Amino acid sequence: MEKIRLLIIEDDDLTSSLLYEYLIDSDFSVDVVDTITNGISYIKQYNYALVLLDLNLPDFSGFELLKSMKNTISLPIIVTSAYNDTKTKVKAFKYGASDYMVKPIDLEELEARIWSLLGRYSEIKITNENSIFEIKEHKVFFQQTQLDLTTTELDILKILINNKNQTVSRDNLAESLSSISSIRSLDHHIKNIRKKIGDNGSHPKYLKTEYGLGYKLVL
């Protein structure tokens, strides 16, 4: 069975060594790079299941990687940082981080969070005579066409798929997504998802608004 492949982007040798050795012992396949430039290069070359990202790197800030991937690649990213302030954490989530851990990293907790994220990004297939949604290897297909979704958009879509044909309240959606900063932000992501699946914003066929309640994915 092929091992799950992870990428560590970290320039502190001690931290990267600890992470690498623990994750290798946990039966992951792990690559380590120490710059954003190399990280982007590796992500383009290899099929990673998840990225561990430091924020302070010698060439660019980790925020630059988050921004560059936000609208292009749907890949879970756990930020590992010495910064423990709310402002930095919120900024990381707004830029597309899936999770945030403060150094020094508790390795057992890290592994648990990795498996939690991998579970959220696992394959989902829902098919009927009218439509096909497929989420596989962090790529989303609608009617056999790959969609360009951000990490947050993917998370929203997965929740709606898991609750297909049922209304999910806006409050519950926002509470389920650590990257959502406000209800207005949620509405913006819903609008973007509709555009990407070609749904009419005024009269949507698939992603419907239940006014005063929330959203429903009709399949």
C-alpha positions in Angstrom: 0.0 0.0 0.0 1.4 3.4 -1.0 2.3 5.6 2.0 0.6 9.0 2.5 3.0 11.7 1.4 3.6 14.9 3.5 5.7 18.0 2.9 7.4 19.9 5.7 8.4 23.5 4.9 10.7 24.4 7.8 14.1 26.1 8.1 14.9 25.2 11.7 16.9 22.0 11.6 15.9 20.7 15.0 12.2 21.2 14.4 12.3 19.7 10.9 14.3 16.7 12.2 11.8 16.1 15.1 8.8 16.3 12.8 10.5 14.2 10.1 11.5 11.4 12.4 8.2 11.2 14.2 6.2 11.2 11.0 8.4 8.6 9.3 8.0 6.4 12.4 4.3 6.9 12.0 4.6 5.4 8.5 4.1 8.5 6.4 6.3 9.4 3.5 7.9 12.8 4.2 9.8 15.4 2.3 11.5 18.4 3.9 12.4 21.8 2.3 13.6 25.0 4.0 12.3 27.7 1.7 9.0 28.8 0.1 10.6 28.6 -3.3 11.5 24.9 -2.9 8.1 24.2 -1.3 6.2 25.6 -4.3 8.5 23.6 -6.6 7.9 20.3 -4.7 4.1 20.9 -4.5 4.0 21.3 -8.3 6.1 18.1 -8.8 4.6 15.7 -6.3 1.1 14.7 -5.1 1.1 15.6 -1.4 -1.8 14.8 1.0 -0.9 17.6 3.4 1.7 20.4 4.0 3.2 21.5 7.3 4.2 25.1 7.0 6.4 27.4 9.1 5.7 31.1 8.8 9.2 32.5 9.1 11.3 31.3 6.2 14.5 32.7 4.7 13.1 33.7 1.3 9.4 34.5 1.9 6.8 34.5 4.6 4.7 31.4 4.8 1.7 33.7 4.2 3.0 34.1 0.6 2.6 30.4 0.1 -0.9 30.4 1.6 -1.9 33.3 -0.7 -0.5 31.7 -3.8 -2.3 28.4 -3.2 -5.6 29.8 -1.9 -7.3 30.1 -5.3 -5.3 27.4 -7.2 -4.7 24.3 -5.2 -7.0 22.7 -2.6 -4.5 21.1 -0.3 -4.7 21.0 3.6 -2.0 23.1 5.3 -1.2 23.0 8.9 0.7 26.1 10.0 3.4 25.4 12.6 4.5 28.7 14.1 6.0 30.2 17.2 3.5 33.0 17.0 0.7 32.5 19.5 -1.3 35.7 19.0 -4.8 35.8 17.7 -4.0 38.3 14.9 -1.5 36.0 13.3 -3.8 32.9 13.7 -6.7 34.7 12.1 -4.6 36.0 9.3 -3.4 32.4 8.6 -6.9 31.1 8.4 -8.0 33.9 6.2 -5.2 33.2 3.8 -6.3 29.5 3.6 -4.6 27.6 6.5 -6.6 24.4 7.4 -5.2 24.3 11.0 -2.7 26.1 13.2 -0.3 24.7 15.9 2.0 26.7 18.1 5.5 25.6 18.7 6.9 23.6 20.4 4.7 21.1 18.6 3.1 18.2 20.5 3.8 15.4 18.1 1.0 13.1 19.1 -1.5 16.0 18.8 0.0 16.8 15.4 -0.5 13.3 14.2 -4.1 13.4 15.4 -4.8 16.7 13.6 -3.2 15.3 10.4 -5.5 12.3 10.4 -8.5 14.5 11.2 -7.7 16.7 8.1 -7.0 13.7 5.9 -10.4 12.4 6.9 -12.1 15.6 5.9 -10.3 15.6 2.5 -11.0 11.9 1.8 -12.8 10.8 -1.3 -16.5 11.5 -1.6 -18.6 10.5 -4.6 -22.2 11.4 -5.1 -24.0 10.6 -8.3 -27.5 10.8 -9.7 -28.9 11.1 -13.1 -28.5 14.8 -13.2 -25.2 15.5 -11.6 -21.8 14.1 -10.4 -19.8 15.5 -7.5 -16.5 13.8 -7.0 -13.8 14.8 -4.5 -10.6 12.8 -4.8 -7.0 13.5 -4.0 -7.9 17.1 -3.1 -9.4 17.7 -6.6 -13.1 18.4 -7.1 -15.0 17.4 -10.2 -18.5 18.5 -11.1 -20.1 16.8 -14.1 -16.6 15.4 -14.8 -15.0 18.8 -14.9 -12.4 19.7 -12.4 -13.2 22.8 -10.3 -10.8 25.3 -9.0 -11.8 25.5 -5.3 -10.1 27.1 -2.4 -9.6 25.1 0.8 -12.5 26.8 2.4 -14.8 26.3 -0.6 -13.9 22.6 -0.5 -14.7 22.3 3.2 -18.1 24.1 2.6 -18.9 21.9 -0.3 -18.1 18.7 1.6 -20.4 19.7 4.5 -23.2 20.4 2.1 -22.6 17.1 0.2 -22.6 15.2 3.5 -26.0 16.8 4.2 -27.3 16.7 0.7 -31.0 17.7 0.2 -31.0 19.1 3.8 -30.8 22.7 4.9 -27.6 23.5 6.8 -27.9 26.7 8.8 -25.4 29.5 8.1 -24.5 29.6 11.8 -23.6 25.8 11.8 -21.6 26.2 8.6 -19.6 29.1 10.0 -19.0 27.3 13.3 -17.8 24.2 11.5 -15.1 26.1 9.6 -12.3 27.7 11.5 -11.3 29.7 8.4 -14.7 31.5 8.2 -14.4 34.9 10.0 -18.0 36.0 9.6 -21.4 35.2 8.1 -20.7 37.7 5.3 -17.5 35.8 4.5 -19.5 32.6 4.3 -21.9 34.2 1.9 -19.0 35.3 -0.3 -17.6 31.7 -0.5 -21.1 30.4 -1.4 -21.3 32.9 -4.2 -17.9 31.8 -5.5 -18.9 28.1 -5.4 -22.1 28.8 -7.4 -20.0 30.6 -10.0 -17.6 27.6 -10.3 -20.4 25.1 -10.8 -22.2 27.4 -13.2 -25.2 27.8 -10.9 -27.4 30.8 -11.5 -27.1 33.1 -8.5 -30.8 34.3 -8.8 -32.3 30.9 -9.5 -29.7 28.2 -8.5 -30.3 24.6 -9.5 -27.9 22.9 -7.0 -26.8 25.2 -4.3 -30.0 26.8 -3.0 -30.5 29.5 -0.3 -33.2 28.7 2.2 -34.0 32.3 3.3 -33.7 32.8 7.0 -32.4 29.3 7.5 -29.2 28.5 5.5 -28.1 26.6 2.4 -29.0 23.3 0.8 -27.2 21.3 -1.9 -29.9 19.6 -4.1 -28.8 16.4 -5.7 
